Amino acid sequence: MVTLQSLARQAAELDALYRDLGAKALDALRQSDPELARELDDMWDENAPRWLTEKPLGFGGRSALELLANDERDRVMRALLQLKCGIST
């Protein structure tokens, strides 16, 4: 039987995995694209890893990490600029 407690535990485990993946992705970006990593750090501070793995509406169901993996850096940079200027994506 599935319980709310077991589902909550699984959700917490998944959340921890996403945070870890985001942190690893940010570390990789610091090596491969320091400019983008600085923008993320400046914009999101400790939430930058989470932002990399979330799937905001403006990315068509994909995360910033997925876009970067598909060589869509410009789209990610545009989103950061829009957010910085207060324009909704």
C-alpha positions in Angstrom: 0.0 0.0 0.0 1.3 3.4 -0.9 1.3 5.9 1.9 1.6 9.6 2.0 4.7 9.2 4.2 6.4 6.9 1.6 5.5 9.3 -1.2 6.9 12.3 0.8 10.1 10.4 1.5 10.5 9.6 -2.2 9.8 13.2 -3.2 12.5 14.4 -0.7 14.9 11.9 -2.2 14.2 13.1 -5.7 14.6 16.7 -4.6 18.0 15.9 -3.1 19.0 14.2 -6.4 17.9 17.2 -8.4 19.9 19.6 -6.1 23.0 17.4 -6.5 22.6 17.2 -10.3 22.2 21.0 -10.4 25.3 21.5 -8.3 27.3 19.2 -10.5 26.0 21.0 -13.6 27.0 24.4 -12.2 30.4 23.1 -11.4 30.8 21.8 -14.9 29.6 25.2 -16.3 32.2 27.0 -14.2 34.8 25.0 -16.2 33.2 25.1 -19.6 31.4 28.4 -19.6 32.6 30.7 -16.7 30.6 33.7 -18.1 27.3 31.8 -17.9 28.2 30.4 -14.5 28.8 33.9 -13.2 25.5 35.1 -14.6 23.7 32.2 -12.8 25.5 32.9 -9.6 24.8 36.6 -9.7 21.2 36.0 -10.6 20.3 33.0 -8.4 23.1 32.8 -5.8 22.6 29.5 -3.9 19.5 28.7 -6.0 21.4 28.5 -9.3 21.7 24.7 -9.2 17.9 24.4 -8.7 17.2 26.9 -11.5 19.3 24.7 -13.9 17.1 21.7 -13.3 13.7 23.3 -13.0 11.4 23.4 -16.1 10.0 26.9 -16.3 7.1 27.7 -18.7 9.4 29.7 -21.0 11.5 26.7 -21.9 8.8 24.5 -23.4 8.9 21.8 -20.8 12.7 21.6 -20.7 15.2 22.7 -18.1 18.0 25.2 -18.6 20.3 22.2 -18.2 18.6 20.4 -21.1 18.8 23.5 -23.3 22.5 23.8 -22.6 23.1 20.2 -23.4 21.3 20.8 -26.7 23.6 23.8 -27.5 20.8 26.3 -26.8 23.0 28.6 -24.7 21.6 31.8 -26.3 18.1 30.9 -25.2 19.3 30.4 -21.6 21.2 33.7 -21.7 18.2 35.5 -23.1 16.0 34.1 -20.3 18.5 35.3 -17.7 18.6 38.8 -19.3 14.8 38.9 -19.4 14.6 37.9 -15.7 17.3 40.4 -14.8 15.3 43.2 -16.5 12.0 42.0 -15.0 10.5 40.7 -18.2 8.5 37.5 -17.9 9.7 34.6 -20.0 
